[in-house]
Amino acid sequence: MFISKIRGFKYPDIELVRWFFKSKIYELPRKKVLEFGSHNGNNLALFASYDFEVLGVELDEKNVENANYNFKELENYQKCEFFTDDIKHFAQVKKDIKASVFLIPNVINFLSKEEFINLLQNSRKNKLYEYENDFAHFFIRARSIKDYRYGLGKKLDNGSFLLDDEYAGEKGCICTAYQEYELVELLEEHLNLYDFELITSENINIKDKVFIKDSDIIVYGKIR
């Protein structure tokens, strides 16, 4: 695939790439991956290159259009399906996907903590990932309370904020951030997370000559 022809994001999350190879995800005997917040398929392209069946859920219709173009037209890759849906609704109504890999990168910061818990509970209840006969591999990236956006705007219940900042590019969006222990406890309780690793990622970006600190928590491991 020529990078210049890809529509949307050109490359996967670098921490996801490291985990993919470090954990030898490419060697799984059963190759089926589900991603919440799949954008244009930039993360899932890595899995497709190793012959995974890929499923992506994305709210933005343009992103789904780009994903279908990138996979089906540029690469002629047919073992894929992209859903235009709210991930909360998808987790409520879809059943028995039983993915061997479950990804939730860069999206739960737009959910309240109650919505996130419901998302996890529904994902397990409806067997969106495999846990009856085996375990699934799991990757999540969440916003840390050290992030620039945390505390901006109107404070909502349970630690979330309604952003009113122009520079972050998320004005009017919910911002929910987590502490490391808090995120791990939720994942252990609702997805039975185990054998996991936690890392943090911090970057300084410049937008309109304003320095913006991005701070994320990344957890990867097994769920059952």
Salt bridges, closest charged atoms under 4 A:
ASP13 OD1 - ARG141 NH1 2.92
GLU15 OE2 - ARG18 NH1 2.74
ASP51 OD1 - LYS79 NZ 3.17
GLU65 OE2 - LYS62 NZ 3.24
ASP85 OD2 - HIS89 ND1 3.00
ASP86 OD2 - LYS88 NZ 2.92
GLU132 OE1 - LYS98 NZ 3.70
GLU132 OE2 - LYS127 NZ 2.83
ASP147 OD1 - ARG143 NE 3.95
ASP147 OD1 - ARG149 NH1 2.93
GLU166 OE2 - LYS171 NZ 2.97
GLU170 OE1 - ARG143 NH1 3.00
GLU170 OE2 - ARG149 NE 3.60
GLU182 OE2 - LYS113 NZ 2.64
GLU189 OE1 - HIS190 NE2 3.76
ASP195 OD2 - LYS222 NZ 3.19
GLU197 OE1 - LYS22 NZ 2.89
GLU202 OE1 - LYS213 NZ 3.45
ASP214 OD1 - ARG149 NH1 2.80
ASP216 OD2 - ARG141 NE 2.81
